[in-house]
Amino acid sequence: MNRHVLRRYPNAVTLVILGMLSIVTVLALGRGAVDIPPVAVLDTLAGAVGLPGTGEYATSLQQSIILSVRLPRVLLGLLAG
């Protein structure tokens, strides 16, 4: 039955996998010695790519931790597989 689902809905399966990867990435960016809530991670990432973020959810220290330490580490992990 698994093969049947993969053949019938390849785009849906790809979207589910990408959605799960996005959720795990946001959670990984928030976990560490300093716990950062997922809403603060999303707000920081939105501000980093130029989307209008409120900036009220993450402190400047949390933003620095996410952008300077955790984001490069997580992206390298994603690339390495």
N, CA, C, O and CB atoms as a CASP TS submission, in Angstrom:
PFRMAT TS
TARGET T0000
AUTHOR 0000-0000-0000
METHOD Language model
MODEL 1
PARENT N/A
ATOM      1  N   MET     1       0.818  -1.189   0.000  1.00  0.00           N
ATOM      2  CA  MET     1       0.000   0.000   0.000  1.00  0.00           C
ATOM      3  C   MET     1       0.866   1.258   0.000  1.00  0.00           C
ATOM      4  O   MET     1       0.470   2.258  -0.598  1.00  0.00           O
ATOM      5  CB  MET     1      -0.933  -0.005   1.199  1.00  0.00           C
ATOM      6  N   ASN     2       2.026   1.245   0.644  1.00  0.00           N
ATOM      7  CA  ASN     2       2.898   2.410   0.668  1.00  0.00           C
ATOM      8  C   ASN     2       3.349   2.812  -0.727  1.00  0.00           C
ATOM      9  O   ASN     2       3.362   3.997  -1.060  1.00  0.00           O
ATOM     10  CB  ASN     2       4.101   2.141   1.537  1.00  0.00           C
ATOM     11  N   ARG     3       3.714   1.846  -1.530  1.00  0.00           N
ATOM     12  CA  ARG     3       4.141   2.151  -2.897  1.00  0.00           C
ATOM     13  C   ARG     3       3.016   2.782  -3.698  1.00  0.00           C
ATOM     14  O   ARG     3       3.243   3.664  -4.525  1.00  0.00           O
ATOM     15  CB  ARG     3       4.633   0.888  -3.598  1.00  0.00           C
ATOM     16  N   HIS     4       1.826   2.328  -3.447  1.00  0.00           N
ATOM     17  CA  HIS     4       0.675   2.860  -4.162  1.00  0.00           C
ATOM     18  C   HIS     4       0.464   4.334  -3.837  1.00  0.00           C
ATOM     19  O   HIS     4       0.186   5.131  -4.733  1.00  0.00           O
ATOM     20  CB  HIS     4      -0.580   2.059  -3.819  1.00  0.00           C
ATOM     21  N   VAL     5       0.591   4.694  -2.594  1.00  0.00           N
ATOM     22  CA  VAL     5       0.412   6.086  -2.175  1.00  0.00           C
ATOM     23  C   VAL     5       1.510   6.957  -2.774  1.00  0.00           C
ATOM     24  O   VAL     5       1.236   8.059  -3.248  1.00  0.00           O
ATOM     25  CB  VAL     5       0.415   6.200  -0.633  1.00  0.00           C
ATOM     26  N   LEU     6       2.748   6.472  -2.758  1.00  0.00           N
ATOM     27  CA  LEU     6       3.854   7.248  -3.308  1.00  0.00           C
ATOM     28  C   LEU     6       3.701   7.474  -4.805  1.00  0.00           C
ATOM     29  O   LEU     6       4.023   8.549  -5.312  1.00  0.00           O
ATOM     30  CB  LEU     6       5.168   6.553  -3.026  1.00  0.00           C
ATOM     31  N   ARG     7       3.222   6.483  -5.496  1.00  0.00           N
ATOM     32  CA  ARG     7       3.031   6.641  -6.947  1.00  0.00           C
ATOM     33  C   ARG     7       1.844   7.532  -7.276  1.00  0.00           C
ATOM     34  O   ARG     7       1.863   8.278  -8.255  1.00  0.00           O
ATOM     35  CB  ARG     7       2.843   5.281  -7.605  1.00  0.00           C
ATOM     36  N   ARG     8       0.834   7.445  -6.466  1.00  0.00           N
ATOM     37  CA  ARG     8      -0.395   8.175  -6.778  1.00  0.00           C
ATOM     38  C   ARG     8      -0.317   9.655  -6.400  1.00  0.00           C
ATOM     39  O   ARG     8      -0.862  10.503  -7.106  1.00  0.00           O
ATOM     40  CB  ARG     8      -1.564   7.532  -6.067  1.00  0.00           C
ATOM     41  N   TYR     9       0.359   9.971  -5.287  1.00  0.00           N
ATOM     42  CA  TYR     9       0.416  11.343  -4.791  1.00  0.00           C
ATOM     43  C   TYR     9       1.861  11.768  -4.507  1.00  0.00           C
ATOM     44  O   TYR     9       2.185  12.060  -3.356  1.00  0.00           O
ATOM     45  CB  TYR     9      -0.437  11.485  -3.522  1.00  0.00           C
ATOM     46  N   PRO    10       2.728  11.811  -5.503  1.00  0.00           N
ATOM     47  CA  PRO    10       4.130  12.166  -5.220  1.00  0.00           C
ATOM     48  C   PRO    10       4.291  13.604  -4.733  1.00  0.00           C
ATOM     49  O   PRO    10       5.155  13.870  -3.898  1.00  0.00           O
ATOM     50  CB  PRO    10       4.977  11.962  -6.464  1.00  0.00           C
ATOM     51  N   ASN    11       3.485  14.531  -5.231  1.00  0.00           N
ATOM     52  CA  ASN    11       3.584  15.921  -4.797  1.00  0.00           C
ATOM     53  C   ASN    11       3.106  16.098  -3.358  1.00  0.00           C
ATOM     54  O   ASN    11       3.683  16.883  -2.607  1.00  0.00           O
ATOM     55  CB  ASN    11       2.778  16.821  -5.727  1.00  0.00           C
ATOM     56  N   ALA    12       2.080  15.390  -2.977  1.00  0.00           N
ATOM     57  CA  ALA    12       1.565  15.481  -1.619  1.00  0.00           C
ATOM     58  C   ALA    12       2.574  14.924  -0.621  1.00  0.00           C
ATOM     59  O   ALA    12       2.759  15.480   0.461  1.00  0.00           O
ATOM     60  CB  ALA    12       0.234  14.735  -1.501  1.00  0.00           C
ATOM     61  N   VAL    13       3.219  13.834  -0.989  1.00  0.00           N
ATOM     62  CA  VAL    13       4.225  13.237  -0.108  1.00  0.00           C
ATOM     63  C   VAL    13       5.403  14.199   0.050  1.00  0.00           C
ATOM     64  O   VAL    13       5.929  14.361   1.151  1.00  0.00           O
ATOM     65  CB  VAL    13       4.708  11.868  -0.667  1.00  0.00           C
ATOM     66  N   THR    14       5.812  14.828  -1.036  1.00  0.00           N
ATOM     67  CA  THR    14       6.908  15.793  -0.983  1.00  0.00           C
ATOM     68  C   THR    14       6.546  16.978  -0.096  1.00  0.00           C
ATOM     69  O   THR    14       7.382  17.439   0.681  1.00  0.00           O
ATOM     70  CB  THR    14       7.264  16.278  -2.394  1.00  0.00           C
ATOM     71  N   LEU    15       5.331  17.476  -0.195  1.00  0.00           N
ATOM     72  CA  LEU    15       4.890  18.592   0.641  1.00  0.00           C
ATOM     73  C   LEU    15       4.851  18.217   2.112  1.00  0.00           C
ATOM     74  O   LEU    15       5.210  19.026   2.967  1.00  0.00           O
ATOM     75  CB  LEU    15       3.521  19.070   0.198  1.00  0.00           C
ATOM     76  N   VAL    16       4.421  17.002   2.417  1.00  0.00           N
ATOM     77  CA  VAL    16       4.387  16.558   3.810  1.00  0.00           C
ATOM     78  C   VAL    16       5.803  16.473   4.367  1.00  0.00           C
ATOM     79  O   VAL    16       6.052  16.900   5.495  1.00  0.00           O
ATOM     80  CB  VAL    16       3.677  15.190   3.933  1.00  0.00           C
ATOM     81  N   ILE    17       6.733  15.925   3.585  1.00  0.00           N
ATOM     82  CA  ILE    17       8.122  15.815   4.041  1.00  0.00           C
ATOM     83  C   ILE    17       8.737  17.194   4.238  1.00  0.00           C
ATOM     84  O   ILE    17       9.430  17.416   5.231  1.00  0.00           O
ATOM     85  CB  ILE    17       8.957  15.003   3.038  1.00  0.00           C
ATOM     86  N   LEU    18       8.502  18.126   3.318  1.00  0.00           N
ATOM     87  CA  LEU    18       9.027  19.483   3.467  1.00  0.00           C
ATOM     88  C   LEU    18       8.417  20.203   4.663  1.00  0.00           C
ATOM     89  O   LEU    18       9.104  20.963   5.347  1.00  0.00           O
ATOM     90  CB  LEU    18       8.770  20.283   2.202  1.00  0.00           C
ATOM     91  N   GLY    19       7.148  19.972   4.917  1.00  0.00           N
ATOM     92  CA  GLY    19       6.497  20.563   6.088  1.00  0.00           C
ATOM     93  C   GLY    19       7.085  20.043   7.386  1.00  0.00           C
ATOM     94  O   GLY    19       7.327  20.808   8.320  1.00  0.00           O
ATOM     95  N   MET    20       7.312  18.740   7.440  1.00  0.00           N
ATOM     96  CA  MET    20       7.918  18.160   8.639  1.00  0.00           C
ATOM     97  C   MET    20       9.345  18.661   8.827  1.00  0.00           C
ATOM     98  O   MET    20       9.767  18.916   9.956  1.00  0.00           O
ATOM     99  CB  MET    20       7.904  16.629   8.559  1.00  0.00           C
ATOM    100  N   LEU    21      10.093  18.804   7.735  1.00  0.00           N
ATOM    101  CA  LEU    21      11.454  19.329   7.807  1.00  0.00           C
ATOM    102  C   LEU    21      11.457  20.771   8.308  1.00  0.00           C
ATOM    103  O   LEU    21      12.332  21.152   9.085  1.00  0.00           O
ATOM    104  CB  LEU    21      12.134  19.245   6.434  1.00  0.00           C
ATOM    105  N   SER    22      10.500  21.567   7.878  1.00  0.00           N
ATOM    106  CA  SER    22      10.401  22.960   8.336  1.00  0.00           C
ATOM    107  C   SER    22      10.114  23.033   9.833  1.00  0.00           C
ATOM    108  O   SER    22      10.706  23.845  10.543  1.00  0.00           O
ATOM    109  CB  SER    22       9.304  23.701   7.559  1.00  0.00           C
ATOM    110  N   ILE    23       9.219  22.197  10.304  1.00  0.00           N
ATOM    111  CA  ILE    23       8.879  22.193  11.727  1.00  0.00           C
ATOM    112  C   ILE    23      10.078  21.772  12.566  1.00  0.00           C
ATOM    113  O   ILE    23      10.370  22.386  13.592  1.00  0.00           O
ATOM    114  CB  ILE    23       7.692  21.258  11.995  1.00  0.00           C
ATOM    115  N   VAL    24      10.765  20.732  12.133  1.00  0.00           N
ATOM    116  CA  VAL    24      11.931  20.248  12.875  1.00  0.00           C
ATOM    117  C   VAL    24      13.048  21.298  12.860  1.00  0.00           C
ATOM    118  O   VAL    24      13.760  21.456  13.852  1.00  0.00           O
ATOM    119  CB  VAL    24      12.440  18.911  12.275  1.00  0.00           C
ATOM    120  N   THR    25      13.206  22.013  11.748  1.00  0.00           N
ATOM    121  CA  THR    25      14.233  23.053  11.656  1.00  0.00           C
ATOM    122  C   THR    25      13.957  24.185  12.638  1.00  0.00           C
ATOM    123  O   THR    25      14.869  24.641  13.329  1.00  0.00           O
ATOM    124  CB  THR    25      14.310  23.604  10.226  1.00  0.00           C
ATOM    125  N   VAL    26      12.725  24.637  12.707  1.00  0.00           N
ATOM    126  CA  VAL    26      12.368  25.715  13.649  1.00  0.00           C
ATOM    127  C   VAL    26      12.583  25.260  15.089  1.00  0.00           C
ATOM    128  O   VAL    26      13.076  26.025  15.918  1.00  0.00           O
ATOM    129  CB  VAL    26      10.895  26.157  13.446  1.00  0.00           C
ATOM    130  N   LEU    27      12.215  24.020  15.385  1.00  0.00           N
ATOM    131  CA  LEU    27      12.418  23.505  16.740  1.00  0.00           C
ATOM    132  C   LEU    27      13.910  23.371  17.056  1.00  0.00           C
ATOM    133  O   LEU    27      14.328  23.643  18.182  1.00  0.00           O
ATOM    134  CB  LEU    27      11.716  22.145  16.906  1.00  0.00           C
ATOM    135  N   ALA    28      14.712  22.955  16.076  1.00  0.00           N
ATOM    136  CA  ALA    28      16.161  22.818  16.295  1.00  0.00           C
ATOM    137  C   ALA    28      16.810  24.178  16.514  1.00  0.00           C
ATOM    138  O   ALA    28      17.755  24.294  17.294  1.00  0.00           O
ATOM    139  CB  ALA    28      16.824  22.108  15.101  1.00  0.00           C
ATOM    140  N   LEU    29      16.315  25.202  15.837  1.00  0.00           N
ATOM    141  CA  LEU    29      16.869  26.536  16.027  1.00  0.00           C
ATOM    142  C   LEU    29      16.556  27.085  17.419  1.00  0.00           C
ATOM    143  O   LEU    29      17.268  27.959  17.914  1.00  0.00           O
ATOM    144  CB  LEU    29      16.330  27.481  14.961  1.00  0.00           C
ATOM    145  N   GLY    30      15.522  26.591  18.038  1.00  0.00           N
ATOM    146  CA  GLY    30      15.141  27.081  19.355  1.00  0.00           C
ATOM    147  C   GLY    30      15.743  26.316  20.518  1.00  0.00           C
ATOM    148  O   GLY    30      15.729  26.801  21.649  1.00  0.00           O
ATOM    149  N   ARG    31      16.268  25.135  20.263  1.00  0.00           N
ATOM    150  CA  ARG    31      16.803  24.304  21.345  1.00  0.00           C
ATOM    151  C   ARG    31      18.282  24.557  21.547  1.00  0.00           C
ATOM    152  O   ARG    31      19.025  24.718  20.579  1.00  0.00           O
ATOM    153  CB  ARG    31      16.564  22.825  21.056  1.00  0.00           C
ATOM    154  N   GLY    32      18.710  24.594  22.780  1.00  0.00           N
ATOM    155  CA  GLY    32      20.115  24.777  23.100  1.00  0.00           C
ATOM    156  C   GLY    32      20.275  25.205  24.541  1.00  0.00           C
ATOM    157  O   GLY    32      19.358  25.057  25.349  1.00  0.00           O
ATOM    158  N   ALA    33      21.450  25.738  24.864  1.00  0.00           N
ATOM    159  CA  ALA    33      21.709  26.197  26.227  1.00  0.00           C
ATOM    160  C   ALA    33      20.745  27.308  26.626  1.00  0.00           C
ATOM    161  O   ALA    33      20.351  27.423  27.787  1.00  0.00           O
ATOM    162  CB  ALA    33      23.154  26.683  26.360  1.00  0.00           C
ATOM    163  N   VAL    34      20.371  28.126  25.640  1.00  0.00           N
ATOM    164  CA  VAL    34      19.357  29.164  25.840  1.00  0.00           C
ATOM    165  C   VAL    34      18.145  28.749  25.029  1.00  0.00           C
ATOM    166  O   VAL    34      18.187  28.774  23.799  1.00  0.00           O
ATOM    167  CB  VAL    34      19.879  30.598  25.414  1.00  0.00           C
ATOM    168  N   ASP    35      17.064  28.367  25.697  1.00  0.00           N
ATOM    169  CA  ASP    35      15.853  27.974  24.971  1.00  0.00           C
ATOM    170  C   ASP    35      15.159  29.211  24.416  1.00  0.00           C
ATOM    171  O   ASP    35      14.956  30.204  25.115  1.00  0.00           O
ATOM    172  CB  ASP    35      14.891  27.179  25.890  1.00  0.00           C
ATOM    173  N   ILE    36      14.798  29.119  23.127  1.00  0.00           N
ATOM    174  CA  ILE    36      14.129  30.226  22.447  1.00  0.00           C
ATOM    175  C   ILE    36      12.804  29.695  21.919  1.00  0.00           C
ATOM    176  O   ILE    36      12.788  28.668  21.240  1.00  0.00           O
ATOM    177  CB  ILE    36      15.017  30.822  21.285  1.00  0.00           C
ATOM    178  N   PRO    37      11.695  30.362  22.209  1.00  0.00           N
ATOM    179  CA  PRO    37      10.392  29.880  21.744  1.00  0.00           C
ATOM    180  C   PRO    37      10.290  29.911  20.223  1.00  0.00           C
ATOM    181  O   PRO    37      10.903  30.762  19.578  1.00  0.00           O
ATOM    182  CB  PRO    37       9.272  30.716  22.353  1.00  0.00           C
ATOM    183  N   PRO    38       9.516  28.984  19.643  1.00  0.00           N
ATOM    184  CA  PRO    38       9.383  28.925  18.183  1.00  0.00           C
ATOM    185  C   PRO    38       8.884  30.226  17.563  1.00  0.00           C
ATOM    186  O   PRO    38       9.291  30.565  16.452  1.00  0.00           O
ATOM    187  CB  PRO    38       8.448  27.810  17.807  1.00  0.00           C
ATOM    188  N   VAL    39       8.011  30.966  18.254  1.00  0.00           N
ATOM    189  CA  VAL    39       7.513  32.221  17.691  1.00  0.00           C
ATOM    190  C   VAL    39       8.645  33.241  17.575  1.00  0.00           C
ATOM    191  O   VAL    39       8.657  34.044  16.641  1.00  0.00           O
ATOM    192  CB  VAL    39       6.370  32.786  18.559  1.00  0.00           C
ATOM    193  N   ALA    40       9.583  33.220  18.501  1.00  0.00           N
ATOM    194  CA  ALA    40      10.737  34.120  18.428  1.00  0.00           C
ATOM    195  C   ALA    40      11.666  33.712  17.295  1.00  0.00           C
ATOM    196  O   ALA    40      12.248  34.566  16.626  1.00  0.00           O
ATOM    197  CB  ALA    40      11.502  34.130  19.762  1.00  0.00           C
ATOM    198  N   VAL    41      11.808  32.401  17.078  1.00  0.00           N
ATOM    199  CA  VAL    41      12.631  31.913  15.962  1.00  0.00           C
ATOM    200  C   VAL    41      12.025  32.359  14.632  1.00  0.00           C
ATOM    201  O   VAL    41      12.732  32.860  13.758  1.00  0.00           O
ATOM    202  CB  VAL    41      12.758  30.362  16.006  1.00  0.00           C
ATOM    203  N   LEU    42      10.719  32.176  14.486  1.00  0.00           N
ATOM    204  CA  LEU    42      10.052  32.568  13.239  1.00  0.00           C
ATOM    205  C   LEU    42      10.120  34.075  13.020  1.00  0.00           C
ATOM    206  O   LEU    42      10.315  34.533  11.894  1.00  0.00           O
ATOM    207  CB  LEU    42       8.591  32.110  13.251  1.00  0.00           C
ATOM    208  N   ASP    43       9.961  34.840  14.085  1.00  0.00           N
ATOM    209  CA  ASP    43      10.036  36.296  13.985  1.00  0.00           C
ATOM    210  C   ASP    43      11.438  36.734  13.561  1.00  0.00           C
ATOM    211  O   ASP    43      11.583  37.633  12.732  1.00  0.00           O
ATOM    212  CB  ASP    43       9.655  36.949  15.330  1.00  0.00           C
ATOM    213  N   THR    44      12.459  36.109  14.119  1.00  0.00           N
ATOM    214  CA  THR    44      13.837  36.441  13.765  1.00  0.00           C
ATOM    215  C   THR    44      14.136  36.077  12.314  1.00  0.00           C
ATOM    216  O   THR    44      14.762  36.855  11.594  1.00  0.00           O
ATOM    217  CB  THR    44      14.814  35.723  14.699  1.00  0.00           C
ATOM    218  N   LEU    45      13.691  34.899  11.884  1.00  0.00           N
ATOM    219  CA  LEU    45      13.927  34.485  10.503  1.00  0.00           C
ATOM    220  C   LEU    45      13.183  35.383   9.518  1.00  0.00           C
ATOM    221  O   LEU    45      13.699  35.696   8.446  1.00  0.00           O
ATOM    222  CB  LEU    45      13.504  33.030  10.306  1.00  0.00           C
ATOM    223  N   ALA    46      11.972  35.795   9.882  1.00  0.00           N
ATOM    224  CA  ALA    46      11.213  36.699   9.016  1.00  0.00           C
ATOM    225  C   ALA    46      11.928  38.033   8.869  1.00  0.00           C
ATOM    226  O   ALA    46      12.010  38.581   7.769  1.00  0.00           O
ATOM    227  CB  ALA    46       9.798  36.916   9.570  1.00  0.00           C
ATOM    228  N   GLY    47      12.437  38.549   9.961  1.00  0.00           N
ATOM    229  CA  GLY    47      13.173  39.806   9.895  1.00  0.00           C
ATOM    230  C   GLY    47      14.469  39.680   9.119  1.00  0.00           C
ATOM    231  O   GLY    47      14.892  40.633   8.466  1.00  0.00           O
ATOM    232  N   ALA    48      15.111  38.507   9.180  1.00  0.00           N
ATOM    233  CA  ALA    48      16.386  38.298   8.486  1.00  0.00           C
ATOM    234  C   ALA    48      16.224  38.259   6.977  1.00  0.00           C
ATOM    235  O   ALA    48      17.133  38.663   6.252  1.00  0.00           O
ATOM    236  CB  ALA    48      17.029  37.014   8.957  1.00  0.00           C
ATOM    237  N   VAL    49      15.080  37.780   6.486  1.00  0.00           N
ATOM    238  CA  VAL    49      14.866  37.707   5.038  1.00  0.00           C
ATOM    239  C   VAL    49      14.098  38.904   4.495  1.00  0.00           C
ATOM    240  O   VAL    49      13.788  38.959   3.305  1.00  0.00           O
ATOM    241  CB  VAL    49      14.127  36.437   4.692  1.00  0.00           C
ATOM    242  N   GLY    50      13.792  39.859   5.364  1.00  0.00           N
ATOM    243  CA  GLY    50      13.162  41.088   4.904  1.00  0.00           C
ATOM    244  C   GLY    50      11.658  41.132   5.002  1.00  0.00           C
ATOM    245  O   GLY    50      11.040  42.095   4.547  1.00  0.00           O
ATOM    246  N   LEU    51      11.049  40.110   5.585  1.00  0.00           N
ATOM    247  CA  LEU    51       9.606  40.131   5.779  1.00  0.00           C
ATOM    248  C   LEU    51       9.280  40.999   6.989  1.00  0.00           C
ATOM    249  O   LEU    51      10.096  41.122   7.901  1.00  0.00           O
ATOM    250  CB  LEU    51       9.047  38.694   5.961  1.00  0.00           C
ATOM    251  N   PRO    52       8.114  41.589   7.002  1.00  0.00           N
ATOM    252  CA  PRO    52       7.781  42.445   8.145  1.00  0.00           C
ATOM    253  C   PRO    52       7.544  41.612   9.404  1.00  0.00           C
ATOM    254  O   PRO    52       6.512  40.956   9.546  1.00  0.00           O
ATOM    255  CB  PRO    52       6.539  43.295   7.834  1.00  0.00           C
ATOM    256  N   GLY    53       8.501  41.653  10.297  1.00  0.00           N
ATOM    257  CA  GLY    53       8.361  40.986  11.589  1.00  0.00           C
ATOM    258  C   GLY    53       8.138  42.043  12.648  1.00  0.00           C
ATOM    259  O   GLY    53       8.521  43.200  12.475  1.00  0.00           O
ATOM    260  N   THR    54       7.533  41.654  13.717  1.00  0.00           N
ATOM    261  CA  THR    54       7.251  42.641  14.753  1.00  0.00           C
ATOM    262  C   THR    54       8.481  42.943  15.591  1.00  0.00           C
ATOM    263  O   THR    54       8.633  44.057  16.092  1.00  0.00           O
ATOM    264  CB  THR    54       6.125  42.158  15.645  1.00  0.00           C
ATOM    265  N   GLY    55       9.362  41.961  15.748  1.00  0.00           N
ATOM    266  CA  GLY    55      10.553  42.163  16.545  1.00  0.00           C
ATOM    267  C   GLY    55      10.304  42.171  18.040  1.00  0.00           C
ATOM    268  O   GLY    55      11.231  42.405  18.816  1.00  0.00           O
ATOM    269  N   GLU    56       9.081  41.922  18.458  1.00  0.00           N
ATOM    270  CA  GLU    56       8.767  41.981  19.888  1.00  0.00           C
ATOM    271  C   GLU    56       8.885  40.619  20.567  1.00  0.00           C
ATOM    272  O   GLU    56       8.816  40.535  21.793  1.00  0.00           O
ATOM    273  CB  GLU    56       7.366  42.528  20.088  1.00  0.00           C
ATOM    274  N   TYR    57       9.061  39.569  19.799  1.00  0.00           N
ATOM    275  CA  TYR    57       9.089  38.235  20.391  1.00  0.00           C
ATOM    276  C   TYR    57      10.490  37.791  20.778  1.00  0.00           C
ATOM    277  O   TYR    57      10.638  36.980  21.693  1.00  0.00           O
ATOM    278  CB  TYR    57       8.496  37.241  19.435  1.00  0.00           C
ATOM    279  N   ALA    58      11.524  38.298  20.110  1.00  0.00           N
ATOM    280  CA  ALA    58      12.894  37.871  20.390  1.00  0.00           C
ATOM    281  C   ALA    58      13.736  39.059  20.830  1.00  0.00           C
ATOM    282  O   ALA    58      13.651  40.143  20.253  1.00  0.00           O
ATOM    283  CB  ALA    58      13.520  37.201  19.155  1.00  0.00           C
ATOM    284  N   THR    59      14.541  38.844  21.845  1.00  0.00           N
ATOM    285  CA  THR    59      15.466  39.888  22.273  1.00  0.00           C
ATOM    286  C   THR    59      16.647  39.928  21.303  1.00  0.00           C
ATOM    287  O   THR    59      16.810  39.032  20.475  1.00  0.00           O
ATOM    288  CB  THR    59      15.954  39.641  23.738  1.00  0.00           C
ATOM    289  N   SER    60      17.457  40.959  21.410  1.00  0.00           N
ATOM    290  CA  SER    60      18.605  41.065  20.510  1.00  0.00           C
ATOM    291  C   SER    60      19.601  39.930  20.780  1.00  0.00           C
ATOM    292  O   SER    60      20.276  39.479  19.855  1.00  0.00           O
ATOM    293  CB  SER    60      19.297  42.441  20.673  1.00  0.00           C
ATOM    294  N   LEU    61      19.701  39.472  22.005  1.00  0.00           N
ATOM    295  CA  LEU    61      20.575  38.343  22.314  1.00  0.00           C
ATOM    296  C   LEU    61      20.071  37.069  21.634  1.00  0.00           C
ATOM    297  O   LEU    61      20.855  36.314  21.059  1.00  0.00           O
ATOM    298  CB  LEU    61      20.669  38.136  23.837  1.00  0.00           C
ATOM    299  N   GLN    62      18.767  36.836  21.703  1.00  0.00           N
ATOM    300  CA  GLN    62      18.195  35.662  21.050  1.00  0.00           C
ATOM    301  C   GLN    62      18.374  35.731  19.539  1.00  0.00           C
ATOM    302  O   GLN    62      18.674  34.721  18.902  1.00  0.00           O
ATOM    303  CB  GLN    62      16.713  35.531  21.396  1.00  0.00           C
ATOM    304  N   GLN    63      18.193  36.913  18.964  1.00  0.00           N
ATOM    305  CA  GLN    63      18.392  37.059  17.529  1.00  0.00           C
ATOM    306  C   GLN    63      19.833  36.775  17.140  1.00  0.00           C
ATOM    307  O   GLN    63      20.085  36.122  16.127  1.00  0.00           O
ATOM    308  CB  GLN    63      17.995  38.457  17.079  1.00  0.00           C
ATOM    309  N   SER    64      20.777  37.257  17.929  1.00  0.00           N
ATOM    310  CA  SER    64      22.189  36.993  17.654  1.00  0.00           C
ATOM    311  C   SER    64      22.507  35.509  17.762  1.00  0.00           C
ATOM    312  O   SER    64      23.249  34.975  16.938  1.00  0.00           O
ATOM    313  CB  SER    64      23.073  37.785  18.611  1.00  0.00           C
ATOM    314  N   ILE    65      21.963  34.847  18.753  1.00  0.00           N
ATOM    315  CA  ILE    65      22.192  33.413  18.918  1.00  0.00           C
ATOM    316  C   ILE    65      21.659  32.650  17.719  1.00  0.00           C
ATOM    317  O   ILE    65      22.329  31.762  17.191  1.00  0.00           O
ATOM    318  CB  ILE    65      21.534  32.902  20.207  1.00  0.00           C
ATOM    319  N   ILE    66      20.454  32.996  17.290  1.00  0.00           N
ATOM    320  CA  ILE    66      19.841  32.282  16.165  1.00  0.00           C
ATOM    321  C   ILE    66      20.635  32.512  14.880  1.00  0.00           C
ATOM    322  O   ILE    66      20.990  31.557  14.188  1.00  0.00           O
ATOM    323  CB  ILE    66      18.379  32.731  15.973  1.00  0.00           C
ATOM    324  N   LEU    67      20.910  33.773  14.562  1.00  0.00           N
ATOM    325  CA  LEU    67      21.514  34.091  13.269  1.00  0.00           C
ATOM    326  C   LEU    67      23.011  33.792  13.203  1.00  0.00           C
ATOM    327  O   LEU    67      23.524  33.454  12.137  1.00  0.00           O
ATOM    328  CB  LEU    67      21.284  35.538  12.952  1.00  0.00           C
ATOM    329  N   SER    68      23.712  33.911  14.323  1.00  0.00           N
ATOM    330  CA  SER    68      25.161  33.749  14.281  1.00  0.00           C
ATOM    331  C   SER    68      25.643  32.355  14.656  1.00  0.00           C
ATOM    332  O   SER    68      26.696  31.919  14.190  1.00  0.00           O
ATOM    333  CB  SER    68      25.794  34.738  15.186  1.00  0.00           C
ATOM    334  N   VAL    69      24.885  31.650  15.492  1.00  0.00           N
ATOM    335  CA  VAL    69      25.359  30.359  15.975  1.00  0.00           C
ATOM    336  C   VAL    69      24.509  29.208  15.438  1.00  0.00           C
ATOM    337  O   VAL    69      25.025  28.280  14.815  1.00  0.00           O
ATOM    338  CB  VAL    69      25.360  30.339  17.497  1.00  0.00           C
ATOM    339  N   ARG    70      23.214  29.281  15.685  1.00  0.00           N
ATOM    340  CA  ARG    70      22.374  28.118  15.400  1.00  0.00           C
ATOM    341  C   ARG    70      22.004  27.964  13.936  1.00  0.00           C
ATOM    342  O   ARG    70      21.996  26.844  13.425  1.00  0.00           O
ATOM    343  CB  ARG    70      21.130  28.197  16.206  1.00  0.00           C
ATOM    344  N   LEU    71      21.701  29.041  13.255  1.00  0.00           N
ATOM    345  CA  LEU    71      21.300  28.932  11.855  1.00  0.00           C
ATOM    346  C   LEU    71      22.401  28.333  10.989  1.00  0.00           C
ATOM    347  O   LEU    71      22.117  27.421  10.212  1.00  0.00           O
ATOM    348  CB  LEU    71      20.910  30.294  11.319  1.00  0.00           C
ATOM    349  N   PRO    72      23.654  28.805  11.084  1.00  0.00           N
ATOM    350  CA  PRO    72      24.707  28.154  10.273  1.00  0.00           C
ATOM    351  C   PRO    72      24.872  26.672  10.614  1.00  0.00           C
ATOM    352  O   PRO    72      25.115  25.853   9.728  1.00  0.00           O
ATOM    353  CB  PRO    72      26.046  28.872  10.475  1.00  0.00           C
ATOM    354  N   ARG    73      24.741  26.332  11.888  1.00  0.00           N
ATOM    355  CA  ARG    73      24.892  24.935  12.319  1.00  0.00           C
ATOM    356  C   ARG    73      23.777  24.068  11.745  1.00  0.00           C
ATOM    357  O   ARG    73      24.032  22.969  11.251  1.00  0.00           O
ATOM    358  CB  ARG    73      24.897  24.841  13.858  1.00  0.00           C
ATOM    359  N   VAL    74      22.552  24.557  11.810  1.00  0.00           N
ATOM    360  CA  VAL    74      21.407  23.780  11.310  1.00  0.00           C
ATOM    361  C   VAL    74      21.466  23.673   9.795  1.00  0.00           C
ATOM    362  O   VAL    74      21.196  22.605   9.247  1.00  0.00           O
ATOM    363  CB  VAL    74      20.071  24.425  11.746  1.00  0.00           C
ATOM    364  N   LEU    75      21.814  24.755   9.105  1.00  0.00           N
ATOM    365  CA  LEU    75      21.913  24.684   7.642  1.00  0.00           C
ATOM    366  C   LEU    75      23.004  23.719   7.205  1.00  0.00           C
ATOM    367  O   LEU    75      22.814  22.981   6.238  1.00  0.00           O
ATOM    368  CB  LEU    75      22.183  26.070   7.058  1.00  0.00           C
ATOM    369  N   LEU    76      24.128  23.707   7.882  1.00  0.00           N
ATOM    370  CA  LEU    76      25.186  22.759   7.569  1.00  0.00           C
ATOM    371  C   LEU    76      24.713  21.322   7.796  1.00  0.00           C
ATOM    372  O   LEU    76      25.029  20.428   7.010  1.00  0.00           O
ATOM    373  CB  LEU    76      26.431  23.051   8.415  1.00  0.00           C
ATOM    374  N   GLY    77      23.968  21.107   8.855  1.00  0.00           N
ATOM    375  CA  GLY    77      23.405  19.788   9.107  1.00  0.00           C
ATOM    376  C   GLY    77      22.428  19.359   8.025  1.00  0.00           C
ATOM    377  O   GLY    77      22.407  18.191   7.637  1.00  0.00           O
ATOM    378  N   LEU    78      21.618  20.295   7.532  1.00  0.00           N
ATOM    379  CA  LEU    78      20.687  19.989   6.449  1.00  0.00           C
ATOM    380  C   LEU    78      21.426  19.652   5.163  1.00  0.00           C
ATOM    381  O   LEU    78      21.033  18.736   4.441  1.00  0.00           O
ATOM    382  CB  LEU    78      19.742  21.163   6.214  1.00  0.00           C
ATOM    383  N   LEU    79      22.501  20.390   4.873  1.00  0.00           N
ATOM    384  CA  LEU    79      23.272  20.122   3.664  1.00  0.00           C
ATOM    385  C   LEU    79      24.029  18.805   3.742  1.00  0.00           C
ATOM    386  O   LEU    79      24.152  18.091   2.747  1.00  0.00           O
ATOM    387  CB  LEU    79      24.241  21.250   3.409  1.00  0.00           C
ATOM    388  N   ALA    80      24.535  18.485   4.931  1.00  0.00           N
ATOM    389  CA  ALA    80      25.294  17.248   5.092  1.00  0.00           C
ATOM    390  C   ALA    80      24.381  16.023   5.045  1.00  0.00           C
ATOM    391  O   ALA    80      24.807  14.926   4.685  1.00  0.00           O
ATOM    392  CB  ALA    80      26.069  17.273   6.410  1.00  0.00           C
ATOM    393  N   GLY    81      23.129  16.232   5.412  1.00  0.00           N
ATOM    394  CA  GLY    81      22.170  15.144   5.308  1.00  0.00           C
ATOM    395  C   GLY    81      22.049  14.417   6.580  1.00  0.00           C
ATOM    396  O   GLY    81      21.278  13.462   6.674  1.00  0.00           O
TER
END
